[in-house]
């Protein structure tokens, strides 16, 4: 029997802000740095869903490829997220985003 799909919310990720997420099958460990809420365009999306963006940070240089990744947080909770490396002007880190809209 397949697991029921649950639509993720920003509130579900809030307890993990600042936590380390290990990329399954890889060497990368990212930290959930920011949760950004935004408003959908009028007439688009579902009225009962608040769009959001998760911003993760990792070490510079060894950039994780864009794509679907299974990430496990320290407490054992796992998420399948589509991560995109984003321009990071600050030295010393590489940022990634996962968008939920």
C-alpha positions in Angstrom: 0.0 0.0 0.0 1.4 3.4 -1.0 1.8 6.1 1.6 -0.7 8.9 1.5 0.7 12.2 0.0 0.7 15.0 2.5 1.0 18.6 1.2 3.9 20.2 3.0 3.4 23.5 4.8 5.8 26.1 6.1 4.6 25.2 9.7 5.8 21.6 9.2 9.3 22.9 8.5 9.4 25.5 11.2 10.6 23.2 14.0 13.6 22.2 11.7 14.8 25.8 11.2 18.6 25.7 11.9 18.7 21.9 11.8 21.1 19.9 9.6 19.7 17.9 6.8 21.8 15.0 5.3 21.4 14.3 1.6 20.7 10.5 1.3 23.3 8.7 -0.7 25.7 11.7 -0.7 28.2 13.7 1.3 26.3 16.9 1.5 24.8 18.3 4.8 22.7 21.4 4.5 21.2 23.6 7.2 17.6 25.1 6.9 18.4 28.8 7.1 15.2 30.5 6.2 11.5 29.9 5.5 10.0 32.6 3.3 6.2 33.0 3.0 4.7 34.7 0.0 1.3 35.6 -1.3 0.0 34.0 -4.5 -1.3 36.1 -7.4 -5.0 36.7 -7.1 -7.0 33.9 -8.8 -4.0 31.5 -8.8 -3.4 28.6 -6.5 -5.5 27.2 -3.7 -7.0 29.6 -1.2 -6.2 27.2 1.6 -2.5 26.9 0.8 0.2 29.5 1.8 3.1 29.3 -0.7 6.6 29.3 0.7 10.3 28.9 0.0 12.8 27.0 2.0 16.4 28.3 1.9 19.2 25.8 2.8 22.9 26.6 3.2 25.8 24.3 2.6 29.6 24.6 2.2 30.9 26.6 -0.8 32.5 25.0 -3.8 31.0 21.5 -3.7 27.7 22.4 -5.3 24.9 19.9 -5.0 23.3 19.3 -8.4 19.8 20.7 -9.1 17.2 18.0 -8.7 15.1 15.8 -6.4 16.9 14.8 -3.2 15.8 12.8 -0.2 16.9 14.8 2.9 16.9 13.5 6.4 16.8 15.8 9.4 18.5 15.0 12.7 15.4 13.6 14.2 15.0 11.0 11.4 12.2 12.8 9.5 12.8 12.6 5.7 11.6 14.8 2.9 11.9 14.5 -0.9 12.6 18.0 -2.1 13.5 19.5 -5.4 16.5 21.7 -4.6 18.0 24.4 -6.8 21.4 26.0 -6.2 20.9 29.8 -6.1 23.2 32.7 -6.4 24.9 33.3 -3.1 26.8 36.5 -2.8 28.0 35.9 0.7 31.4 34.1 0.9 31.7 30.9 2.8 28.5 29.1 1.9 26.3 28.0 -1.0 22.5 28.4 -0.8 19.8 26.3 -2.2 16.0 26.7 -2.5 12.9 24.5 -2.5 9.8 26.3 -3.7 6.3 25.2 -2.7 3.6 27.1 -4.7 
